[in-house]
Every structure is written in C-alpha cells, then in structure tokens.
Amino acid sequence: MTEDRHNTARLANWLSYLVGIFFVAIALFGYQRTGDALQLLAFLVLALVGFCVVKLLFSGINRLLDSLDKPSDH
C-alpha cells in the first residue's frame, strides 16, 4: 500500500463514492420511470467509469504534488 503523504486518500474516496452513488441513483430513478433496462445499464456503467475517473484524477494530483515536493536542480 502506498503512503498518503498529501492526505488526499480520504477526499478521493468520498468524491469517487459520491460520483458513483449519483449515477446509480439516476439509473434507478430513470429505470423506475421508463422501465428501460438499457438506460439502467448505461448509467450503471457511467457510475463505474465516474468512480474510476475520480480515482485516476487523484492519482494524477498526487503525482503532481509529489513532483512539487522534489527540490529543484536550478
């Protein structure tokens, strides 16, 4: 397990779960309203993709913060 030097892990988890839950809620309410299983599946896939995108964004943010922490060679 990697070290969370910038304390972003908790925020990344909360935001990724929030995005995932948002799309799952849209999927369920949309399915209740329309009965369209394809719409349900599409929004469930979006929930998974959104979760992964937020995790990847925070991975990039951590890399950026790590690069800023390194001393400059100038």
mmCIF file of the N, C-alpha and C atoms, coordinates in Angstrom:
data_MODEL
# 
_entry.id   MODEL 
# 
loop_
_atom_site.group_PDB 
_atom_site.id 
_atom_site.type_symbol 
_atom_site.label_atom_id 
_atom_site.label_alt_id 
_atom_site.label_comp_id 
_atom_site.label_asym_id 
_atom_site.label_entity_id 
_atom_site.label_seq_id 
_atom_site.pdbx_PDB_ins_code 
_atom_site.Cartn_x 
_atom_site.Cartn_y 
_atom_site.Cartn_z 
_atom_site.occupancy 
_atom_site.B_iso_or_equiv 
_atom_site.pdbx_formal_charge 
_atom_site.auth_seq_id 
_atom_site.auth_comp_id 
_atom_site.auth_asym_id 
_atom_site.auth_atom_id 
_atom_site.pdbx_PDB_model_num 
ATOM 1   N N  . MET A 1 1  ? 0.850   -1.183 0.000   1.00 0.00 ? 1  MET A N  1 
ATOM 2   C CA . MET A 1 1  ? 0.000   0.000  0.000   1.00 0.00 ? 1  MET A CA 1 
ATOM 3   C C  . MET A 1 1  ? 0.890   1.238  0.000   1.00 0.00 ? 1  MET A C  1 
ATOM 4   N N  . THR A 1 2  ? 0.496   2.234  -0.774  1.00 0.00 ? 2  THR A N  1 
ATOM 5   C CA . THR A 1 2  ? 1.315   3.431  -0.866  1.00 0.00 ? 2  THR A CA 1 
ATOM 6   C C  . THR A 1 2  ? 0.989   4.392  0.262   1.00 0.00 ? 2  THR A C  1 
ATOM 7   N N  . GLU A 1 3  ? 1.965   5.230  0.530   1.00 0.00 ? 3  GLU A N  1 
ATOM 8   C CA . GLU A 1 3  ? 1.830   6.215  1.587   1.00 0.00 ? 3  GLU A CA 1 
ATOM 9   C C  . GLU A 1 3  ? 1.018   7.404  1.088   1.00 0.00 ? 3  GLU A C  1 
ATOM 10  N N  . ASP A 1 4  ? 0.132   7.908  1.910   1.00 0.00 ? 4  ASP A N  1 
ATOM 11  C CA . ASP A 1 4  ? -0.692  9.070  1.562   1.00 0.00 ? 4  ASP A CA 1 
ATOM 12  C C  . ASP A 1 4  ? -0.055  10.307 2.177   1.00 0.00 ? 4  ASP A C  1 
ATOM 13  N N  . ARG A 1 5  ? 0.989   10.810 1.506   1.00 0.00 ? 5  ARG A N  1 
ATOM 14  C CA . ARG A 1 5  ? 1.746   11.938 2.058   1.00 0.00 ? 5  ARG A CA 1 
ATOM 15  C C  . ARG A 1 5  ? 0.980   13.255 2.012   1.00 0.00 ? 5  ARG A C  1 
ATOM 16  N N  . HIS A 1 6  ? 0.023   13.370 1.129   1.00 0.00 ? 6  HIS A N  1 
ATOM 17  C CA . HIS A 1 6  ? -0.690  14.637 0.962   1.00 0.00 ? 6  HIS A CA 1 
ATOM 18  C C  . HIS A 1 6  ? -2.109  14.589 1.532   1.00 0.00 ? 6  HIS A C  1 
ATOM 19  N N  . ASN A 1 7  ? -2.440  13.505 2.193   1.00 0.00 ? 7  ASN A N  1 
ATOM 20  C CA . ASN A 1 7  ? -3.749  13.329 2.834   1.00 0.00 ? 7  ASN A CA 1 
ATOM 21  C C  . ASN A 1 7  ? -4.908  13.541 1.863   1.00 0.00 ? 7  ASN A C  1 
ATOM 22  N N  . THR A 1 8  ? -4.795  12.967 0.681   1.00 0.00 ? 8  THR A N  1 
ATOM 23  C CA . THR A 1 8  ? -5.857  13.088 -0.314  1.00 0.00 ? 8  THR A CA 1 
ATOM 24  C C  . THR A 1 8  ? -6.675  11.810 -0.456  1.00 0.00 ? 8  THR A C  1 
ATOM 25  N N  . ALA A 1 9  ? -6.276  10.746 0.198   1.00 0.00 ? 9  ALA A N  1 
ATOM 26  C CA . ALA A 1 9  ? -6.957  9.457  0.040   1.00 0.00 ? 9  ALA A CA 1 
ATOM 27  C C  . ALA A 1 9  ? -8.403  9.522  0.517   1.00 0.00 ? 9  ALA A C  1 
ATOM 28  N N  . ARG A 1 10 ? -8.635  10.135 1.637   1.00 0.00 ? 10 ARG A N  1 
ATOM 29  C CA . ARG A 1 10 ? -9.999  10.220 2.178   1.00 0.00 ? 10 ARG A CA 1 
ATOM 30  C C  . ARG A 1 10 ? -10.889 11.044 1.243   1.00 0.00 ? 10 ARG A C  1 
ATOM 31  N N  . LEU A 1 11 ? -10.380 12.171 0.761   1.00 0.00 ? 11 LEU A N  1 
ATOM 32  C CA . LEU A 1 11 ? -11.139 13.004 -0.159  1.00 0.00 ? 11 LEU A CA 1 
ATOM 33  C C  . LEU A 1 11 ? -11.408 12.270 -1.475  1.00 0.00 ? 11 LEU A C  1 
ATOM 34  N N  . ALA A 1 12 ? -10.412 11.559 -1.981  1.00 0.00 ? 12 ALA A N  1 
ATOM 35  C CA . ALA A 1 12 ? -10.582 10.792 -3.214  1.00 0.00 ? 12 ALA A CA 1 
ATOM 36  C C  . ALA A 1 12 ? -11.656 9.727  -3.043  1.00 0.00 ? 12 ALA A C  1 
ATOM 37  N N  . ASN A 1 13 ? -11.642 9.041  -1.924  1.00 0.00 ? 13 ASN A N  1 
ATOM 38  C CA . ASN A 1 13 ? -12.648 8.012  -1.668  1.00 0.00 ? 13 ASN A CA 1 
ATOM 39  C C  . ASN A 1 13 ? -14.046 8.608  -1.596  1.00 0.00 ? 13 ASN A C  1 
ATOM 40  N N  . TRP A 1 14 ? -14.198 9.681  -0.831  1.00 0.00 ? 14 TRP A N  1 
ATOM 41  C CA . TRP A 1 14 ? -15.510 10.307 -0.682  1.00 0.00 ? 14 TRP A CA 1 
ATOM 42  C C  . TRP A 1 14 ? -16.046 10.793 -2.023  1.00 0.00 ? 14 TRP A C  1 
ATOM 43  N N  . LEU A 1 15 ? -15.217 11.482 -2.792  1.00 0.00 ? 15 LEU A N  1 
ATOM 44  C CA . LEU A 1 15 ? -15.683 12.013 -4.073  1.00 0.00 ? 15 LEU A CA 1 
ATOM 45  C C  . LEU A 1 15 ? -16.002 10.901 -5.070  1.00 0.00 ? 15 LEU A C  1 
ATOM 46  N N  . SER A 1 16 ? -15.185 9.856  -5.092  1.00 0.00 ? 16 SER A N  1 
ATOM 47  C CA . SER A 1 16 ? -15.452 8.766  -6.026  1.00 0.00 ? 16 SER A CA 1 
ATOM 48  C C  . SER A 1 16 ? -16.734 8.032  -5.656  1.00 0.00 ? 16 SER A C  1 
ATOM 49  N N  . TYR A 1 17 ? -16.967 7.814  -4.368  1.00 0.00 ? 17 TYR A N  1 
ATOM 50  C CA . TYR A 1 17 ? -18.222 7.191  -3.946  1.00 0.00 ? 17 TYR A CA 1 
ATOM 51  C C  . TYR A 1 17 ? -19.412 8.101  -4.254  1.00 0.00 ? 17 TYR A C  1 
ATOM 52  N N  . LEU A 1 18 ? -19.247 9.398  -4.053  1.00 0.00 ? 18 LEU A N  1 
ATOM 53  C CA . LEU A 1 18 ? -20.322 10.343 -4.320  1.00 0.00 ? 18 LEU A CA 1 
ATOM 54  C C  . LEU A 1 18 ? -20.705 10.347 -5.801  1.00 0.00 ? 18 LEU A C  1 
ATOM 55  N N  . VAL A 1 19 ? -19.710 10.345 -6.669  1.00 0.00 ? 19 VAL A N  1 
ATOM 56  C CA . VAL A 1 19 ? -19.978 10.306 -8.111  1.00 0.00 ? 19 VAL A CA 1 
ATOM 57  C C  . VAL A 1 19 ? -20.659 8.991  -8.481  1.00 0.00 ? 19 VAL A C  1 
ATOM 58  N N  . GLY A 1 20 ? -20.161 7.892  -7.952  1.00 0.00 ? 20 GLY A N  1 
ATOM 59  C CA . GLY A 1 20 ? -20.762 6.593  -8.237  1.00 0.00 ? 20 GLY A CA 1 
ATOM 60  C C  . GLY A 1 20 ? -22.204 6.507  -7.765  1.00 0.00 ? 20 GLY A C  1 
ATOM 61  N N  . ILE A 1 21 ? -22.465 6.960  -6.556  1.00 0.00 ? 21 ILE A N  1 
ATOM 62  C CA . ILE A 1 21 ? -23.817 6.923  -6.000  1.00 0.00 ? 21 ILE A CA 1 
ATOM 63  C C  . ILE A 1 21 ? -24.752 7.827  -6.792  1.00 0.00 ? 21 ILE A C  1 
ATOM 64  N N  . PHE A 1 22 ? -24.242 8.968  -7.246  1.00 0.00 ? 22 PHE A N  1 
ATOM 65  C CA . PHE A 1 22 ? -25.049 9.884  -8.056  1.00 0.00 ? 22 PHE A CA 1 
ATOM 66  C C  . PHE A 1 22 ? -25.560 9.182  -9.312  1.00 0.00 ? 22 PHE A C  1 
ATOM 67  N N  . PHE A 1 23 ? -24.666 8.509  -10.030 1.00 0.00 ? 23 PHE A N  1 
ATOM 68  C CA . PHE A 1 23 ? -25.074 7.843  -11.261 1.00 0.00 ? 23 PHE A CA 1 
ATOM 69  C C  . PHE A 1 23 ? -25.942 6.613  -10.994 1.00 0.00 ? 23 PHE A C  1 
ATOM 70  N N  . VAL A 1 24 ? -25.709 5.930  -9.893  1.00 0.00 ? 24 VAL A N  1 
ATOM 71  C CA . VAL A 1 24 ? -26.570 4.797  -9.539  1.00 0.00 ? 24 VAL A CA 1 
ATOM 72  C C  . VAL A 1 24 ? -27.975 5.298  -9.225  1.00 0.00 ? 24 VAL A C  1 
ATOM 73  N N  . ALA A 1 25 ? -28.077 6.417  -8.523  1.00 0.00 ? 25 ALA A N  1 
ATOM 74  C CA . ALA A 1 25 ? -29.395 6.980  -8.214  1.00 0.00 ? 25 ALA A CA 1 
ATOM 75  C C  . ALA A 1 25 ? -30.123 7.375  -9.496  1.00 0.00 ? 25 ALA A C  1 
ATOM 76  N N  . ILE A 1 26 ? -29.415 8.015  -10.417 1.00 0.00 ? 26 ILE A N  1 
ATOM 77  C CA . ILE A 1 26 ? -30.033 8.364  -11.697 1.00 0.00 ? 26 ILE A CA 1 
ATOM 78  C C  . ILE A 1 26 ? -30.484 7.101  -12.427 1.00 0.00 ? 26 ILE A C  1 
ATOM 79  N N  . ALA A 1 27 ? -29.660 6.064  -12.381 1.00 0.00 ? 27 ALA A N  1 
ATOM 80  C CA . ALA A 1 27 ? -30.007 4.801  -13.048 1.00 0.00 ? 27 ALA A CA 1 
ATOM 81  C C  . ALA A 1 27 ? -31.287 4.217  -12.463 1.00 0.00 ? 27 ALA A C  1 
ATOM 82  N N  . LEU A 1 28 ? -31.366 4.168  -11.147 1.00 0.00 ? 28 LEU A N  1 
ATOM 83  C CA . LEU A 1 28 ? -32.531 3.554  -10.508 1.00 0.00 ? 28 LEU A CA 1 
ATOM 84  C C  . LEU A 1 28 ? -33.804 4.373  -10.721 1.00 0.00 ? 28 LEU A C  1 
ATOM 85  N N  . PHE A 1 29 ? -33.711 5.693  -10.551 1.00 0.00 ? 29 PHE A N  1 
ATOM 86  C CA . PHE A 1 29 ? -34.897 6.529  -10.741 1.00 0.00 ? 29 PHE A CA 1 
ATOM 87  C C  . PHE A 1 29 ? -35.324 6.547  -12.206 1.00 0.00 ? 29 PHE A C  1 
ATOM 88  N N  . GLY A 1 30 ? -34.364 6.568  -13.094 1.00 0.00 ? 30 GLY A N  1 
ATOM 89  C CA . GLY A 1 30 ? -34.696 6.534  -14.515 1.00 0.00 ? 30 GLY A CA 1 
ATOM 90  C C  . GLY A 1 30 ? -35.343 5.219  -14.916 1.00 0.00 ? 30 GLY A C  1 
ATOM 91  N N  . TYR A 1 31 ? -34.843 4.131  -14.359 1.00 0.00 ? 31 TYR A N  1 
ATOM 92  C CA . TYR A 1 31 ? -35.427 2.821  -14.670 1.00 0.00 ? 31 TYR A CA 1 
ATOM 93  C C  . TYR A 1 31 ? -36.854 2.708  -14.122 1.00 0.00 ? 31 TYR A C  1 
ATOM 94  N N  . GLN A 1 32 ? -37.066 3.234  -12.915 1.00 0.00 ? 32 GLN A N  1 
ATOM 95  C CA . GLN A 1 32 ? -38.413 3.221  -12.340 1.00 0.00 ? 32 GLN A CA 1 
ATOM 96  C C  . GLN A 1 32 ? -39.383 4.002  -13.212 1.00 0.00 ? 32 GLN A C  1 
ATOM 97  N N  . ARG A 1 33 ? -38.903 5.092  -13.762 1.00 0.00 ? 33 ARG A N  1 
ATOM 98  C CA . ARG A 1 33 ? -39.776 5.962  -14.559 1.00 0.00 ? 33 ARG A CA 1 
ATOM 99  C C  . ARG A 1 33 ? -40.035 5.410  -15.964 1.00 0.00 ? 33 ARG A C  1 
ATOM 100 N N  . THR A 1 34 ? -38.987 4.875  -16.597 1.00 0.00 ? 34 THR A N  1 
ATOM 101 C CA . THR A 1 34 ? -39.116 4.459  -18.001 1.00 0.00 ? 34 THR A CA 1 
ATOM 102 C C  . THR A 1 34 ? -39.202 2.956  -18.187 1.00 0.00 ? 34 THR A C  1 
ATOM 103 N N  . GLY A 1 35 ? -38.618 2.187  -17.280 1.00 0.00 ? 35 GLY A N  1 
ATOM 104 C CA . GLY A 1 35 ? -38.582 0.743  -17.439 1.00 0.00 ? 35 GLY A CA 1 
ATOM 105 C C  . GLY A 1 35 ? -37.584 0.290  -18.493 1.00 0.00 ? 35 GLY A C  1 
ATOM 106 N N  . ASP A 1 36 ? -36.703 1.178  -18.908 1.00 0.00 ? 36 ASP A N  1 
ATOM 107 C CA . ASP A 1 36 ? -35.723 0.886  -19.955 1.00 0.00 ? 36 ASP A CA 1 
ATOM 108 C C  . ASP A 1 36 ? -34.462 0.282  -19.334 1.00 0.00 ? 36 ASP A C  1 
ATOM 109 N N  . ALA A 1 37 ? -34.243 -0.995 -19.571 1.00 0.00 ? 37 ALA A N  1 
ATOM 110 C CA . ALA A 1 37 ? -33.096 -1.692 -18.993 1.00 0.00 ? 37 ALA A CA 1 
ATOM 111 C C  . ALA A 1 37 ? -31.779 -1.209 -19.598 1.00 0.00 ? 37 ALA A C  1 
ATOM 112 N N  . LEU A 1 38 ? -31.794 -0.787 -20.841 1.00 0.00 ? 38 LEU A N  1 
ATOM 113 C CA . LEU A 1 38 ? -30.576 -0.280 -21.474 1.00 0.00 ? 38 LEU A CA 1 
ATOM 114 C C  . LEU A 1 38 ? -30.122 1.027  -20.815 1.00 0.00 ? 38 LEU A C  1 
ATOM 115 N N  . GLN A 1 39 ? -31.072 1.856  -20.477 1.00 0.00 ? 39 GLN A N  1 
ATOM 116 C CA . GLN A 1 39 ? -30.752 3.097  -19.766 1.00 0.00 ? 39 GLN A CA 1 
ATOM 117 C C  . GLN A 1 39 ? -30.165 2.776  -18.394 1.00 0.00 ? 39 GLN A C  1 
ATOM 118 N N  . LEU A 1 40 ? -30.756 1.814  -17.719 1.00 0.00 ? 40 LEU A N  1 
ATOM 119 C CA . LEU A 1 40 ? -30.249 1.388  -16.411 1.00 0.00 ? 40 LEU A CA 1 
ATOM 120 C C  . LEU A 1 40 ? -28.813 0.920  -16.531 1.00 0.00 ? 40 LEU A C  1 
ATOM 121 N N  . LEU A 1 41 ? -28.541 0.076  -17.491 1.00 0.00 ? 41 LEU A N  1 
ATOM 122 C CA . LEU A 1 41 ? -27.196 -0.447 -17.693 1.00 0.00 ? 41 LEU A CA 1 
ATOM 123 C C  . LEU A 1 41 ? -26.214 0.669  -18.051 1.00 0.00 ? 41 LEU A C  1 
ATOM 124 N N  . ALA A 1 42 ? -26.636 1.589  -18.896 1.00 0.00 ? 42 ALA A N  1 
ATOM 125 C CA . ALA A 1 42 ? -25.757 2.689  -19.307 1.00 0.00 ? 42 ALA A CA 1 
ATOM 126 C C  . ALA A 1 42 ? -25.349 3.538  -18.111 1.00 0.00 ? 42 ALA A C  1 
ATOM 127 N N  . PHE A 1 43 ? -26.291 3.869  -17.240 1.00 0.00 ? 43 PHE A N  1 
ATOM 128 C CA . PHE A 1 43 ? -25.955 4.692  -16.083 1.00 0.00 ? 43 PHE A CA 1 
ATOM 129 C C  . PHE A 1 43 ? -25.166 3.924  -15.029 1.00 0.00 ? 43 PHE A C  1 
ATOM 130 N N  . LEU A 1 44 ? -25.375 2.616  -14.939 1.00 0.00 ? 44 LEU A N  1 
ATOM 131 C CA . LEU A 1 44 ? -24.548 1.821  -14.022 1.00 0.00 ? 44 LEU A CA 1 
ATOM 132 C C  . LEU A 1 44 ? -23.105 1.764  -14.520 1.00 0.00 ? 44 LEU A C  1 
ATOM 133 N N  . VAL A 1 45 ? -22.928 1.666  -15.822 1.00 0.00 ? 45 VAL A N  1 
ATOM 134 C CA . VAL A 1 45 ? -21.575 1.718  -16.387 1.00 0.00 ? 45 VAL A CA 1 
ATOM 135 C C  . VAL A 1 45 ? -20.965 3.097  -16.157 1.00 0.00 ? 45 VAL A C  1 
ATOM 136 N N  . LEU A 1 46 ? -21.767 4.152  -16.319 1.00 0.00 ? 46 LEU A N  1 
ATOM 137 C CA . LEU A 1 46 ? -21.277 5.507  -16.042 1.00 0.00 ? 46 LEU A CA 1 
ATOM 138 C C  . LEU A 1 46 ? -20.859 5.667  -14.584 1.00 0.00 ? 46 LEU A C  1 
ATOM 139 N N  . ALA A 1 47 ? -21.571 5.005  -13.673 1.00 0.00 ? 47 ALA A N  1 
ATOM 140 C CA . ALA A 1 47 ? -21.209 5.059  -12.263 1.00 0.00 ? 47 ALA A CA 1 
ATOM 141 C C  . ALA A 1 47 ? -19.822 4.458  -12.048 1.00 0.00 ? 47 ALA A C  1 
ATOM 142 N N  . LEU A 1 48 ? -19.564 3.341  -12.679 1.00 0.00 ? 48 LEU A N  1 
ATOM 143 C CA . LEU A 1 48 ? -18.261 2.697  -12.561 1.00 0.00 ? 48 LEU A CA 1 
ATOM 144 C C  . LEU A 1 48 ? -17.167 3.550  -13.206 1.00 0.00 ? 48 LEU A C  1 
ATOM 145 N N  . VAL A 1 49 ? -17.458 4.079  -14.383 1.00 0.00 ? 49 VAL A N  1 
ATOM 146 C CA . VAL A 1 49 ? -16.479 4.921  -15.081 1.00 0.00 ? 49 VAL A CA 1 
ATOM 147 C C  . VAL A 1 49 ? -16.203 6.182  -14.276 1.00 0.00 ? 49 VAL A C  1 
ATOM 148 N N  . GLY A 1 50 ? -17.231 6.807  -13.738 1.00 0.00 ? 50 GLY A N  1 
ATOM 149 C CA . GLY A 1 50 ? -17.052 8.010  -12.928 1.00 0.00 ? 50 GLY A CA 1 
ATOM 150 C C  . GLY A 1 50 ? -16.214 7.738  -11.695 1.00 0.00 ? 50 GLY A C  1 
ATOM 151 N N  . PHE A 1 51 ? -16.467 6.614  -11.042 1.00 0.00 ? 51 PHE A N  1 
ATOM 152 C CA . PHE A 1 51 ? -15.680 6.213  -9.874  1.00 0.00 ? 51 PHE A CA 1 
ATOM 153 C C  . PHE A 1 51 ? -14.201 6.103  -10.241 1.00 0.00 ? 51 PHE A C  1 
ATOM 154 N N  . CYS A 1 52 ? -13.922 5.421  -11.356 1.00 0.00 ? 52 CYS A N  1 
ATOM 155 C CA . CYS A 1 52 ? -12.535 5.220  -11.788 1.00 0.00 ? 52 CYS A CA 1 
ATOM 156 C C  . CYS A 1 52 ? -11.875 6.519  -12.227 1.00 0.00 ? 52 CYS A C  1 
ATOM 157 N N  . VAL A 1 53 ? -12.631 7.398  -12.879 1.00 0.00 ? 53 VAL A N  1 
ATOM 158 C CA . VAL A 1 53 ? -12.067 8.674  -13.328 1.00 0.00 ? 53 VAL A CA 1 
ATOM 159 C C  . VAL A 1 53 ? -11.641 9.526  -12.134 1.00 0.00 ? 53 VAL A C  1 
ATOM 160 N N  . VAL A 1 54 ? -12.461 9.571  -11.101 1.00 0.00 ? 54 VAL A N  1 
ATOM 161 C CA . VAL A 1 54 ? -12.105 10.350 -9.915  1.00 0.00 ? 54 VAL A CA 1 
ATOM 162 C C  . VAL A 1 54 ? -10.853 9.770  -9.264  1.00 0.00 ? 54 VAL A C  1 
ATOM 163 N N  . LYS A 1 55 ? -10.773 8.456  -9.176  1.00 0.00 ? 55 LYS A N  1 
ATOM 164 C CA . LYS A 1 55 ? -9.571  7.825  -8.604  1.00 0.00 ? 55 LYS A CA 1 
ATOM 165 C C  . LYS A 1 55 ? -8.329  8.165  -9.430  1.00 0.00 ? 55 LYS A C  1 
ATOM 166 N N  . LEU A 1 56 ? -8.458  8.114  -10.767 1.00 0.00 ? 56 LEU A N  1 
ATOM 167 C CA . LEU A 1 56 ? -7.325  8.453  -11.637 1.00 0.00 ? 56 LEU A CA 1 
ATOM 168 C C  . LEU A 1 56 ? -6.935  9.916  -11.510 1.00 0.00 ? 56 LEU A C  1 
ATOM 169 N N  . LEU A 1 57 ? -7.921  10.792 -11.407 1.00 0.00 ? 57 LEU A N  1 
ATOM 170 C CA . LEU A 1 57 ? -7.618  12.212 -11.227 1.00 0.00 ? 57 LEU A CA 1 
ATOM 171 C C  . LEU A 1 57 ? -6.825  12.450 -9.948  1.00 0.00 ? 57 LEU A C  1 
ATOM 172 N N  . PHE A 1 58 ? -7.219  11.807 -8.876  1.00 0.00 ? 58 PHE A N  1 
ATOM 173 C CA . PHE A 1 58 ? -6.497  11.988 -7.627  1.00 0.00 ? 58 PHE A CA 1 
ATOM 174 C C  . PHE A 1 58 ? -5.123  11.341 -7.670  1.00 0.00 ? 58 PHE A C  1 
ATOM 175 N N  . SER A 1 59 ? -4.981  10.292 -8.444  1.00 0.00 ? 59 SER A N  1 
ATOM 176 C CA . SER A 1 59 ? -3.651  9.718  -8.640  1.00 0.00 ? 59 SER A CA 1 
ATOM 177 C C  . SER A 1 59 ? -2.744  10.734 -9.334  1.00 0.00 ? 59 SER A C  1 
ATOM 178 N N  . GLY A 1 60 ? -3.288  11.411 -10.348 1.00 0.00 ? 60 GLY A N  1 
ATOM 179 C CA . GLY A 1 60 ? -2.534  12.452 -11.036 1.00 0.00 ? 60 GLY A CA 1 
ATOM 180 C C  . GLY A 1 60 ? -2.233  13.635 -10.134 1.00 0.00 ? 60 GLY A C  1 
ATOM 181 N N  . ILE A 1 61 ? -3.191  14.008 -9.306  1.00 0.00 ? 61 ILE A N  1 
ATOM 182 C CA . ILE A 1 61 ? -2.966  15.108 -8.366  1.00 0.00 ? 61 ILE A CA 1 
ATOM 183 C C  . ILE A 1 61 ? -1.853  14.748 -7.391  1.00 0.00 ? 61 ILE A C  1 
ATOM 184 N N  . ASN A 1 62 ? -1.842  13.516 -6.920  1.00 0.00 ? 62 ASN A N  1 
ATOM 185 C CA . ASN A 1 62 ? -0.784  13.087 -6.003  1.00 0.00 ? 62 ASN A CA 1 
ATOM 186 C C  . ASN A 1 62 ? 0.577   13.112 -6.686  1.00 0.00 ? 62 ASN A C  1 
ATOM 187 N N  . ARG A 1 63 ? 0.632   12.695 -7.943  1.00 0.00 ? 63 ARG A N  1 
ATOM 188 C CA . ARG A 1 63 ? 1.904   12.758 -8.688  1.00 0.00 ? 63 ARG A CA 1 
ATOM 189 C C  . ARG A 1 63 ? 2.374   14.196 -8.843  1.00 0.00 ? 63 ARG A C  1 
ATOM 190 N N  . LEU A 1 64 ? 1.435   15.087 -9.157  1.00 0.00 ? 64 LEU A N  1 
ATOM 191 C CA . LEU A 1 64 ? 1.779   16.497 -9.291  1.00 0.00 ? 64 LEU A CA 1 
ATOM 192 C C  . LEU A 1 64 ? 2.301   17.055 -7.975  1.00 0.00 ? 64 LEU A C  1 
ATOM 193 N N  . LEU A 1 65 ? 1.633   16.742 -6.893  1.00 0.00 ? 65 LEU A N  1 
ATOM 194 C CA . LEU A 1 65 ? 2.091   17.222 -5.583  1.00 0.00 ? 65 LEU A CA 1 
ATOM 195 C C  . LEU A 1 65 ? 3.446   16.630 -5.226  1.00 0.00 ? 65 LEU A C  1 
ATOM 196 N N  . ASP A 1 66 ? 3.673   15.366 -5.580  1.00 0.00 ? 66 ASP A N  1 
ATOM 197 C CA . ASP A 1 66 ? 4.979   14.756 -5.334  1.00 0.00 ? 66 ASP A CA 1 
ATOM 198 C C  . ASP A 1 66 ? 6.075   15.459 -6.138  1.00 0.00 ? 66 ASP A C  1 
ATOM 199 N N  . SER A 1 67 ? 5.772   15.826 -7.378  1.00 0.00 ? 67 SER A N  1 
ATOM 200 C CA . SER A 1 67 ? 6.780   16.497 -8.200  1.00 0.00 ? 67 SER A CA 1 
ATOM 201 C C  . SER A 1 67 ? 7.066   17.900 -7.675  1.00 0.00 ? 67 SER A C  1 
ATOM 202 N N  . LEU A 1 68 ? 6.085   18.543 -7.077  1.00 0.00 ? 68 LEU A N  1 
ATOM 203 C CA . LEU A 1 68 ? 6.304   19.860 -6.496  1.00 0.00 ? 68 LEU A CA 1 
ATOM 204 C C  . LEU A 1 68 ? 7.121   19.784 -5.219  1.00 0.00 ? 68 LEU A C  1 
ATOM 205 N N  . ASP A 1 69 ? 7.065   18.647 -4.532  1.00 0.00 ? 69 ASP A N  1 
ATOM 206 C CA . ASP A 1 69 ? 7.816   18.461 -3.283  1.00 0.00 ? 69 ASP A CA 1 
ATOM 207 C C  . ASP A 1 69 ? 9.297   18.239 -3.534  1.00 0.00 ? 69 ASP A C  1 
ATOM 208 N N  . LYS A 1 70 ? 9.654   17.751 -4.748  1.00 0.00 ? 70 LYS A N  1 
ATOM 209 C CA . LYS A 1 70 ? 11.060  17.477 -5.041  1.00 0.00 ? 70 LYS A CA 1 
ATOM 210 C C  . LYS A 1 70 ? 11.817  18.785 -5.171  1.00 0.00 ? 70 LYS A C  1 
ATOM 211 N N  . PRO A 1 71 ? 13.038  18.814 -4.647  1.00 0.00 ? 71 PRO A N  1 
ATOM 212 C CA . PRO A 1 71 ? 13.835  20.042 -4.776  1.00 0.00 ? 71 PRO A CA 1 
ATOM 213 C C  . PRO A 1 71 ? 14.249  20.276 -6.239  1.00 0.00 ? 71 PRO A C  1 
ATOM 214 N N  . SER A 1 72 ? 14.306  21.530 -6.610  1.00 0.00 ? 72 SER A N  1 
ATOM 215 C CA . SER A 1 72 ? 14.663  21.899 -7.979  1.00 0.00 ? 72 SER A CA 1 
ATOM 216 C C  . SER A 1 72 ? 16.175  21.827 -8.168  1.00 0.00 ? 72 SER A C  1 
ATOM 217 N N  . ASP A 1 73 ? 16.617  21.500 -9.400  1.00 0.00 ? 73 ASP A N  1 
ATOM 218 C CA . ASP A 1 73 ? 18.041  21.385 -9.689  1.00 0.00 ? 73 ASP A CA 1 
ATOM 219 C C  . ASP A 1 73 ? 18.645  22.711 -10.133 1.00 0.00 ? 73 ASP A C  1 
ATOM 220 N N  . HIS A 1 74 ? 17.923  23.797 -10.107 1.00 0.00 ? 74 HIS A N  1 
ATOM 221 C CA . HIS A 1 74 ? 18.401  25.083 -10.605 1.00 0.00 ? 74 HIS A CA 1 
ATOM 222 C C  . HIS A 1 74 ? 19.343  25.708 -9.650  1.00 0.00 ? 74 HIS A C  1 
# 
